[in-house]
Amino acid sequence: MTNWHQQRVRERAYTLWEAEDRQHWNDLAHWFQAEREISPEMRVTFDSNEWEDVTCPDRCRERPERHRALVKVHNAIREGVIRGFICEVVATLEGLQRKERSEFLAKQTVEPHVLDQVLPDGTTTPIIIIAPDQSHRPALQLVLTDNLRSAQSIGMRVMTTLRYSELVFPSMFYAEESDDLVLIIGPVRFSIEQRGLGRSKLAEFALALGARGTGVQVYFDIPDVPLSASDRKKVAEYVAEWADGDAVSCHMAYHNDFFCTEDFGKGARTSILDLKNREWLRNTYGVKFVTLNELAAMV
């Protein structure tokens, strides 16, 4: 039993004891019931600055303390003590090189797409959706593709953002979706963007860029107008913030226990991961952030 699991069992047993007017004659029964109710599996979302090192700890051999923590967490995932999750934005958004992001988003045009929808009886029916054409998407870097395969092989699974992308993983990569995924992910994402975080930063900047042109219509994220080096840098930063916002939304929609990250949003004026917004996420949604060392200490 891990320290984390033992603490959860203890808290649940205490609750059961309180519910029976704090009678001490049934302590063991409370403990055994709590053990049956509390899953020993720890569900952890790994941020983009953590999952690749957790997958391949030897990348950090020159940093002994971090390497020890990585090995401990890596083994916990392999053994099923931790169930690891990564958000698909690591490929769909952050898989784009920073210098590629502006051009990729600017070239997206709206097109009708015919997709096959799988029905409950296993048959398929065609559906038509209006979505951006992403045929010009650059190929993923080979090292990222290899790391995703390694993550899948140790038991990590990918969380879907429910945003349209032509980049789709094989089905074995995806985590099982909760029944209330759609009911949670949309409202949470909306709340994040209402605070001027997540994807809203890019959307606001896109409107400002569109105003520079004559008759430029912003279909999706970035209008096809001349961009300065400063503009491109902002786009790259705002895409990263978009990815962080979607990762946090997925974390809640998949009912995960901890969000593991070393990112405190220090490079941006405001970020979903800065201290102020972490406090908002804790108070509003109960999100629990941990560093890698904190996670390693739990197992």
N, C-alpha and C positions, 0 to 999 in steps of 0.2 A: 504494500500500500504506500503510495507516494505521500509526501508531506501535504500536498495540496488536497488529495483525495481524503486523507485522514481528517483534515480540518473541516472539509465539507460534511463528512459523516458526523463529526463531533457537533457541528452546528445544527444539523438536522435532528440528531438524537436529543439535543438540548430543547429544540422546539417541541418534539414529541413529549418530552418530560414535562415541559410547561403546560402543554395541552391537557395533561392528566393531573393537574394541580400539584405538580412537583412532588409526587409520591416516589420515594426511593426504592420501593420494593420491586420495581419493574425495570431497573436500569439496563440490564443486559438485553431485555426484549426491545427496548428503545434503540439500543446500539445496533442490534442485528437487523431490525426493520430499516434503520437508516442506511445500513450497508446494502440492503436489497434495493432501496430506492435510488441511491446515488451512484451513477455510472462512474467507474474508475477511469474512463477515457477522458482526457483533457483535449478540448477542441481549441486549436490555436490558429489564428490568421497570421501569416508571416508577411510582413511588408516587403516591398521590392528591394530594400537594402539589407534584407536578412535571408531570404529563402535560398538564394544561390549558395551562400556560405554554409548554411545548414545542410544543404544537399551535398556539398563537397567541402567538408571541413579542412582538408589538407591545403586548400587555397590560403589558409591563414596560419600556417605552421610557424611563421616568423613572429606571431603574436601569441605566445604560449597561453596566457590567461584566456583570451578569446577562443583559441583553438580547443582548450579543454572544455569550455562551455558548449562550443559547437558540437564536439564529439558526443557529449552527454545528451544534448537535445536530438541529434541525429539518431543515436541509438534508441532513444525513447520513442521516436517515430517508427523506426523499424520494428520495435517490440510491441507497438500498439498502445503504449502508455499515453502518447500524444498522437492525436489525429491532426495532421497538418493540412492547412488550406492556403492556397494562393489565389489571388484574383486574376481573371483573364486579362486585365489591363496590363500585366507585365509583358504581354505580347502585343495585344491590340493597340495599345497606346505607347507604353514605354519601350516596346520592341522597335519602335521607330527611332532612329538616331536623331539626336537633337537638331542637327542640321537639316534633316529630312522632313520634320514635322510641318513646317509652314507650307512647303510645296505640296505635300500629300493632302493636307486639309484644303488648300486653295483649289485643287483640281477636282474635288468631289462635286459631282453634279447629280441631281435627282433623276432617278430612272425607275421604271416599274420592274419588279423582280417577281418571277414565278417560282414559288417554293413548294415542296411537297410537305404537307402537314400530316403527321402520323395520328390516326384516330385510335380510340381505346381498343378497338377490335383488331388492331395491327395493320389495317389497310391504310392507304394514303389517299389524300385528295389534294389537288393543286389549289394554292391560294396566291393571290397577287398582293404584294406590298409595295409601297413607295419608299425607296431608301436610296442612300448615296451609292453611286458607282465607285467601287474601290478596286477596280481592275488594275490600277496603276500602283498599288501598294508595293513598296520595296520588300524583297524577301527578308525573312528573319536572319539575323546573324547565326552562323553555324554553332557558335559557342552557346547561344541562348537556346537553340533547339536541343542541343545535347544536354544542357542543364535541365530543361523541362522534362526530357525523357528520364534523366536520373532522379528527378523529384518524384515522378510518377512511380518509378521502380521501388522507392523506399516507402511508398504509401501516401505521399502527398496527393491532394486532389485540387482541381481547378474549380473556382466558383464563377458562375456566369453573372454578368452584369445586366442581362436582358436588354442590352443595347445592340443595334444591328451592326454586324461586322462580317465581312466575307472571309475573315480569318477564323476558322473553326478548328478546334482540336478534335482528335479521335475521341469517340464517346467514352473510352476507358479512362481518359484523363479527367473527366468531370465528376464532381461530387454529386451525390444524390440530393435533389432539390427538396426543400421542406414544402409542406402543403400550403403554407402561408407566405411563400417567397414573394409573390407578386404584391400581396397586401402590405408587406413590410418595406420592400426595397424602394418602391415608388415614393411613398410619403416621407421616408427618411431622406432620400436624395433631394426631394423638394425642400425639406427643412434646411438641409445643408446649403442648397443653392440660394435660398431666401436670405441666408446670412452673408451672401456675397462670397461663398466659398465653392470648392469643387469646380464643376464645369462652368459655373456662372462667370468666373473671371475671364475665361476665354470668350464666352458669348458677348460679354460687355466690350471686350477689346475688339472683337470682330465688327461690332456696330460702329465703333470709332473709326476703324479702318475703312469700312464701307462708306462712311460719310466723306472720306477724302476723294472718292471717285465720283463720276457723274453717272447717275442711273445704275450704280452697282447694287445688285440685289444679293443679299447674303442668304444662300440656300441652307448651308450648314455652317461650318465653323469659321473659316477664314475666306474673305473675298479675294478674288484673283486680281490684286492690285500690287504695284511695286512696294517692296518691303525693304526697310533699312536693316542694317546689322542689329540695331537696337530692337526693332520690331521682331526680328526672328528670335532674338534672345528671349523676349517676353512671351512669344508663342510657346517656345520650348518650356519655359517655367510654368505657364498656365496649363499646358498639357499635363505636366507632372502633378499639379494641384488637382486637375480633373481626375487623374488616376487615383490619387490619394482619397478624394471624396467618394469615388465609386468603390474603392476597397473597403472603406469604413461602412458604407451602405451594405455591401455584401456580407461583411462580418456580422452585422446585426440580423440580416435576413436569413443567414444560415445558423443562427443561434449559437455562435461560437463563444467560448469562455474568455479568451484572452487575445489581445491584438499585440503582437510582438514587433517592436520597431525601435530603432535608435534615432529616428527622425523627429526632431522637435520643431521643425518648420523655421529654423533660425535664419535661413537664407531669404525668406520672403517677409514682406511687411505683415501679412496675415496668412495663415495657413490652417487647414482643418486639423493639423497635428501640433499647432503651437499650444502653449500652456493654457491660454485662455479658452481655446476651443476644446481642448481635452477636458477641461473642467465642465464645459457645457455638455459634452458627450457623456461624461460620467453621470452628471446630475439628471440629464434628460432621458438617456437611454441605458444607463448602467454599463457603459463600455469600460472595460478594464485594460489599461495599457501596461505592458511589461517590457523591460529590456531583456536582451538575451541572457545576461547573467542572472537576472531575477527568475526567468523561466527555468534555467538550468538548476537553480537552487530548489525549485519545487519538485524536481524529479530525482 
